[in-house]
Structure formats: structure tokens, C-alpha cells
Amino acid sequence: MKIIIVDDNILVLKQLSRYLEKQGHNVIENSNAMDALSDILKHQPDLVISDLLMPYITGNELYDTLNYMGKSKTKMLFITSLQDKYLRDMGEIFTEDNVLKKPLNFDQLNKKMNAIIN
Amino acid sequence: MRKTGILNIEEVVREKDLEIQKLKKMLESTQAKHNNTSSKIKTLTQQIVQLYNNNNFSAEGLSDEKSFTLIKTVVHSLEKKKSSLFQQINALNSLEEGIAIFDNKGKVNFHNQAFKNIIGAENSLTGIHWSNFFSKEDKFFICKKIIQLNKKEELLEEEFSFLGNNFKKITVVFKLSLIDDSNYLCTIKDITKDKDKNILIKQQSKLIEASSDFIGITDHNFKFNFLNEAAKKLIGISSTNLSIRFLDLIVSENENLLADFKYQLEVKGSWKGELKLQTKSGILIPINTQISIGSNTQKREKVYHIIIQDISERKKAFEKIIDAKNIAEKNMEIRQQFLANMSHEIRTPMNAIIGLSNLLADTKLNNLQKDYIDSIKLSSENLLVIINDILDLSKIESGKLTIESIPFSINKLMDSIEKTFQHKTKEKQLFFEINKDPLTPKTIIGDPTRLSQILINLVNNAIKFTQTGGIKIGVKTIQNKDNKVSLSFSIKDTGIGISANKLQTIFEAFTQEKQDTTRKFGGTGLGLAIVKQITEIQGGEISVNSILNKGSEFIVNLQFEIGEELSEPKNNRNKNSQSKLEKARILMAEDYPMNQLLAKSLFTKWGLNLDIVDNGIEAIEAVKNGNYDIILMDIQMPEMDGIEATLKIREAGIETPIIAVTAHAFKEEREKCLKIGMNDFIAKPFQEEDVFEKLIYFSNIKENDAKDIKKIELEEIDILNGKTSMPDHEDMEQFLLYAPELIHDFEKGIDAEDKYELKKSGILLQTLFHQINKKEFANQFYKLARGKKLQNHKYQELLMTSKALYIDIKNYFALPVKNNKTIMKVEMDLSQIKALAEDNDGFGKEMIELYINQSKEQLIEINKNVEDKEFLKVGGLIHSMKASFSMLNCSILSNLSIELEDGCKRNTLSEEEILDKLKTFKTLTEQSFETIIALGKSENLI
């Protein structure tokens, strides 16, 4: 699977990319959403895993932008350490399936990835 | 018969006087020629007797002697009568009332002085007809009165006005009475002045009645004696039933109202305030009340004057204004919210456009397509500018924009403006001139960023609107006084100009010269509004002169404080101090090759010697062997860091000044440096001037001074290690009690450059430090207090050392606090990383290094944003770090992150609490570096 991951915390980025690569996925890392946007358009990934709160462009802004450009079919999984009560303020795009809380639990990551892809 | 009595007193007196004189003469001559004149005396005596006595008395047969006695008696009685008459006349003349007697033919027989004065005559009126001193109308009036009087034959009293001297209207009370058949007694009393007064009083009372204010007079018990119409109307009564007490009308929650009135009235003589008045129908009316003490001449008791205004209308109007203000504020808020939302809405498509154009630009394109892409890029960049303008403006309007006060060089700022626009003007083939004023102070204090923003905006406009010709920028000093300088910046172009009727509105938001200006030249029309606002926030003003099609000139006047001249290396340095520095041997301990290179080139530029070592151990070695004058010490180095190295150098008894070079600009880090024996610090990345200035300072500092500083540090360390005898416990307590406030005062004094405050707190601090056996340190305050000139950075040094001493002594006394700190241990595990790592593939090492480097960078970012008070950004950074901590199961830092993120983003913590927690956060994060390295080693990841 072709996966693009976005996180401004490089430690998290590396950890996730390492795990996914070990699982046999093709991973592209991005530490900011603007670069990720270009990569998404260029590479048409099967899944985008994105942090939510990042400087300049947030995860949900990335989602909005993709929708705006007619790329609403891009599948996205958001990873965040944001508390639930604040998550609601971020927008209405979040569901039980497309949000994964940090610190990352890889079992859950697999479950959610499967749920999104299928 | 001769008239006697008072009708012709003067005449009589005059006659009597003459007779007396005559008789006296006769007596004298008779006595002298006694014998010869006997017959004459007889004749005379007879005459006298006849004159004064109508009896058939004969002088015949009187002896001479008896005749003499008779004459003498007559003379005596005459003189007595005369003096009594004089007394009467005097009495009449001293009366205020005018008195005159005239006969039935109208001739004045007698008048007193007052009568003459009131009539306004200059000479005596005796013998003159009364009508001569009245006008025709007045005469007629008086005649009528006389006729009335004749009929009634009784006293007549009338008020009467006539024209007196100089046509002045005189009002008198005129009394006329008959004395006898043919004589009238007339008295007049001048009441002209009273009359004027009465008219005034009448007018005043009319005014009082007409006033729309409640006016009343009360007795000393606040019972009304008088109420005007408005007062009755307000209370709701019609009659003048005055059994109303003021206090019964008033509704107040203040139980002590009466006491308050009386007190205020006694002390100030008046009371003013807002009260509520209850009308007869029970309605409460808000009133403005004013009470003052009035005088009552008849009684001794006080009276009070009360004036009341019905302010219910005013209150309603005020409430309306408040409502309007609230609505306006709410609208403003909505607008700002709208802008904030809009910016997100705009950004989403913008992201798409920029992202796509970047992608597209990377693909193979023909020239036309490249042109299109360039246009798209240009448009989106312009759109970004617009968005930023709008956000900037809303930031200014909501008062969130802060202005800095930092020293900067105006010449350098102008140079950078020149560089910024050189290319752009060349492209447009415009000339571009910058004129600086040699009189401008080299360093001024203000906000260079905002000044640049103003100038860049104006120059940008000038270039935008100019097709031929060019742009001239100038700065001029217009006033230089009292350490303040007024600068006038001029940006002049030869562009399209602005029509006269648009000059007024050019600075308003969303206006441009013409509707199609935006289309032709781009921009939002916000630029000038922003420039104006930024100028005004800094207390400046902006104006514009322009001629259509000829060009425009924008003038910005701003006032700055003059700063201490930033040193310009080499050129304006005192040669003597410079030469000392040139001879100085300087050592730098720095591990990072790029920084080594930078330092080397800088020192070469200055013509100075510099030896560089890689770490603390080498530094100690070098210091022991080489005779260095100054040491520049990086704090974070491998092998041995700067802190440890400094401690070792000081332990070895080497006093060489050590300047810390640190990227950590946290205050407590600086304090730590000074505390462990360093003499100063330089922040990284370093400012050339800063480094040079400090090198000059330390190359010239007397060895003793350096020792002084160092001794204090050592003494302090001794105390902490228990080597020095502790001062009296009581003294310590006193120190702990008073030091914080004094240190605070001292800091305030430094910040405000308030010499008096510095001196004052300095003296007190000297005493305090002396008490706790910090004698050397106390002496430095002594110098300060005695007005010895200390360098600015010495103040800072004193301040920091004081703070550090205070903290250490406090901690020493409050051991539990110290223990608390050690309890906060950073615990973490690497299980998540380890799970992903494979043997010897370096992933673990990479992750650990990544953690340390990323965290260090983030700490620096946090520090920067804390200084800028950008707490939202601080919150964002901490949020990002939180993910690292939770990955490493570092619960203490995770929890602290959550707390701090909330505090920064959602204001759940005060600024002070945030700063306090950030300190802990930073310390713990730095501790975590050691922990993770140790863990990495034990887990065989490193």
C-alpha cells in the first residue's frame, strides 16, 4: 500500500514510517502539510496518515483542501494527541474510525487502517 | 410779630449774634466811661427790656449797676440759646434723611445738609422756591400731594422718583406734614440703592421660579422653607405646604446618609452626589443633588440650599449609549471572528492553488504554459499579501499589535530598505535615491520591524504607482532634545499622484484612489490604512502631498528615544582600550565547527588573536598552560560542558574572566552561569557588537574587579557547601523577608533608568547583604549608593547576582523545597523504539539523537516565542513535543505538556504560572536528554 504520512514531530514521523515500512508498505514522509499536499497530488496514495495540529496548515485544513480540489476520495487517518473535548472544536469530519490517539498503539492503527481501506 | 421757633433758626441765630456783639461793645464802652454815659445805658437797657419783654417794665430808676447785671443776664441767655440752636442745626445736618421747611408760598426757610445732597444742589437752597429743583412732571406730582395734604391735613408718605443731578434717577420716600398754618415740613429719604437691590432680588426670585432644576431652602433639620415651581412639580405637590423634609423624599441604601451629609457639609461646605427621589405618587427618580450651607442672618441656625436635577433622561441616554457601544463592540467581535474564519476559508483554496502550481511548475511545460504558471503564482502570492493585510489590520484594530522598544541603527535600517528595493526599481528602470541625515543619532530606541513595515509599504506603493522617473527616500532630524529625537521620513515618487479630493480619504481602510486602481495596480487598499495605524500606535503622524500625474510625497514623523551608541567595531573605539584588546589573548571553547569558523573569521576581521579548543577538558588544559586574558565558553559541549569546566578553572584558582556563550537565553540559565563563576554571557547566535563590547570591557577591567566578582561567587558557593560560617539566623530571616522587594525595586530602577530608585534600593540592599556577611558584594552596592558611576552592564550583574544569592539562600533554608526538586525525576522507557529497532541498524541511535536535537530546537523556539509573548505558538510547540514524551512514556513531561498547552492556548494559567512551569519543563526536558542517553546505552541502542 502507498501511504503518505504527515507529522511535524519528526520522532513520531520516523517511528510511524519505520513501523509501516516493516509492515511492507511504501511510505512517503512529510513534516509539513503543504509538501504533503504536493506529494498526495503527485503520488495518489492509498492512504494519508496525518497529524492534526501542525503549524501553518493543520490536518483538517489539508483534508478540506483535498476535498476542495475534488480529491475527496483520498482516504485519511488522523493521528493526534488532542484531547477529545478539543477535537470536537476542530470540525465535524472526525469519526470513530478516522482518528487515532497518540501515543500510537500499532494494533489499533492496523484496525483503523483496515476499516478505512475497506 | 417776629417769627421765632425753628422756622428761621439760622436767621435768628445770626441776628442774636449781632445783638450780642453790639451789647458787648456797648457794655465795654459804658464801663470805660462810666460817668458820662449813664443816660445812654439807661436808654439801652430800656431798649433791651422792650425787645425781650413786652411787660410794662421800665428801665427808669434802675441803677447803673442793675442795668449792667440785666444786660449781662440777657447776653448770657442769648449765648446759651445760640449754642443750643447750633446743636440743633448740627443734629439736623447729621441726619441721613433730608429735612426742609417751606412756607405756604413755597419758599424754603430751612433745610439740612442731607436734603441738599439728595436733591443734588451745590449751594444753599434757603429762600429759593422748592419748584426750582424739580422737573415739570415732578413739580406737578408734588403739587398734587400738597393739595391732598391740605385736604386731609395729615401726614403724607409716598415713594417718589425724580431726576436729580446728571439726570440720575433718584427714588425717595417723601414725607410731608403741616407744622402750622403756613409751614410745611418735608423729609426725604434716599432709597435708590435699596430700590436697585429690590429689583435684583425680584429678578433672582423669578429666575429661581423659572429654573427647571429643583431649588429649595431648608432649615437646619432639612425641613423646607422654600421650594421653587420645579421642585413642587418634581415632588408632585401644588400648594406651598412646606412641612416636607428633604430626607423623607430621598431613598438611599446608605443608612448613614444624614451623617454623611452633615460631615461633608461641615468639612467641605457642600455635598454632591447621586440619589433617588421618591415622588408623592411613589415613583423613584434618579437625581443629581447638590447641597450647600446658606447663611441666615436673622437666626443663628444653619440653612441648607438644595439643588436637584432630574437625571432620569440623562441616565436613559447613557444606557442607550452603553447599549450602542456594546452592540458596536459585539459587531466588531463578529467582524473579527468573521475575518478569522474567512482567512481559513481563503487559505483552503489558496493551499490548493499554490500546491498545484508548484507541482505544475515541476512538469514539462512550454513557454506559454510557463507564463500561465508564473501568473498563477504571482496572483496567489498577491492574494496571500491581501490576506495578511486583512489579518494585520484586524490585529491592529483589536489592539493586539504590540510595539517593541529596542535599540537599533537607523542607518542600517535605511541600507536594508535600499537593498530590498534596488532590484525592483532597476527592473522598472526607475531611479532610486536614499538620503540620510548625518545629524541623525546612530542608535535610536523603537520598533525597527514596524518602522521597516511602514517604509517598505510606502516604497512598494511608490514603485507600484510610478512608471517613469523614480523614487527618493529621505530621513531628516527635525528635533533633537532631552534625549529624544524626532525623525521625518519622506518617500517621494514621480508617479501617477493622487487627486486633491481623494487626499482626505487615502488613509482610510478599503479605499483606493479610484475604483479601478485595484484592477490596474493591485493591492487591497489596506496598505496605507495599516501604515497610518502603525504610525499612530507609535505616537507618530503621517501626511501626504500630491499632484495628480506629477507624483506624491508621503511624510512620516516619528519620535524615538536616543539610545546609547551601539559600538561600531574598530572605528570609534577608544584607541587605548582597543590596544589592550589587541594584545589580549582570547580562548574559545566551542565544539561546533561552523561556529568555530564564524568566530575565527570575526576575530580576524577585528585583528584579534583567538585560540579555539573543542571541549571543556581541552579548555581547562589550555587555561592552565596559556596565559589567557579572556575565555569564551560554550555551555553545551561534548566530553565536558562549559559549566563543569568553569567550576574546575575556578577551583584551580584561576581568575581569568569567563564569558558564557549560550543559546539558552532563559534568564535562569544566565543566572546559573554567573553563579558558578562566569563573569558574563553572550547569546548565540552572537551579535558582533555585543561580543566586541564585552571583549573590550573585559580586556580593560582591572584584575581586582574580576577578583571581586569571583570572590563573591566563591563565597556564595562556600556558604552553600557550608564552608563559611553561617550568618545569624535572625539576619537571614530579615534578608529573606526584605530582599525580594528590594531586588524588585532595584530591577525596576534599572528598567526605568531611575537613578534615585537605584540609589535608594542600592543603599538598602547594601545593608542587607552586609548583614548576611556578603561584605564584598555589599561593597558594590555601596559604590552604587555613593553615586560611583557603574557601567550599565554592571547593574545587570548586580541584579542577577542578588537574585541568585536570594534564591540559593532561600533554598538553603527551605530544604524541603530542594528535596521536592529532586523528587521530580524524569523517567522514560524506550520500549516503543526498541520494538521497531533491529540489531545494529542504528534506528535506536537515530531516534535518540532525533529526540534530543528536535527537543533542543523546540526549546529554543519556545524561548523565542515566550520573549515575543506569542503564547499560542508556545502552546503549539509544546503540543508537538507532547507526542515525543508520550511515545517515550515520559509521564511527568507528558502531563506537564498537557497542562502547559492548555495554559498557553486556553488561558487556564496566568502568565506567571506559565513562565514558572516552563522553567520546570525546560529543566526536566534537559534532564530527559541524560536519561534517554543512559537508557539507550543500557538497552544497547547506542
Contacts between the chains, C-beta under 8 A, distances in Angstrom:
chain1	res1	chain2	res2	distance
A	7	B	883	7.5
A	8	B	880	5.4
A	9	B	854	7.2
A	9	B	880	5.0
A	9	B	881	7.4
A	9	B	883	4.5
A	9	B	884	5.9
A	10	B	850	5.9
A	10	B	854	5.6
A	11	B	847	6.5
A	11	B	850	5.4
A	11	B	851	5.5
A	11	B	854	6.0
A	11	B	883	7.3
A	11	B	884	4.8
A	11	B	887	6.4
A	12	B	883	4.9
A	12	B	884	7.1
A	12	B	887	6.3
A	14	B	846	7.2
A	14	B	847	6.3
A	14	B	850	6.3
A	15	B	832	6.7
A	15	B	833	7.1
A	15	B	836	6.5
A	15	B	847	7.1
A	15	B	887	6.3
A	18	B	836	4.7
A	18	B	843	6.4
A	19	B	836	5.8
A	22	B	836	6.8
A	33	B	351	7.8
A	34	B	351	6.6
A	34	B	354	7.4
A	34	B	355	6.3
A	37	B	351	6.2
A	37	B	352	7.5
A	37	B	355	4.1
A	38	B	355	5.2
A	38	B	358	5.8
A	38	B	359	5.3
A	41	B	355	6.6
A	41	B	356	6.7
A	41	B	359	5.6
A	42	B	359	6.1
A	51	B	883	7.8
A	53	B	876	6.7
A	53	B	879	5.3
A	53	B	880	7.6
A	54	B	880	7.7
A	55	B	873	7.9
A	55	B	876	6.0
A	57	B	347	7.5
A	57	B	351	6.0
A	61	B	344	7.1
A	61	B	347	6.7
A	61	B	348	6.1
A	61	B	351	6.8
A	62	B	351	7.7
A	64	B	348	4.5
A	65	B	348	5.0
A	65	B	349	7.5
A	65	B	351	4.5
A	65	B	352	4.9
A	65	B	355	7.4
A	68	B	348	5.5
A	68	B	349	5.6
A	68	B	352	5.6
A	69	B	352	4.8
A	69	B	356	7.3
A	81	B	879	7.1
A	81	B	882	5.2
A	81	B	883	5.3
A	81	B	886	6.2
A	82	B	879	7.8
A	83	B	898	7.6
A	102	B	882	8.0
A	102	B	883	5.1
A	102	B	886	5.7
A	102	B	887	7.4
A	103	B	832	7.2
A	103	B	883	7.5
A	103	B	886	4.0
A	103	B	887	5.1
A	103	B	889	7.5
A	104	B	832	7.9
A	104	B	887	7.3
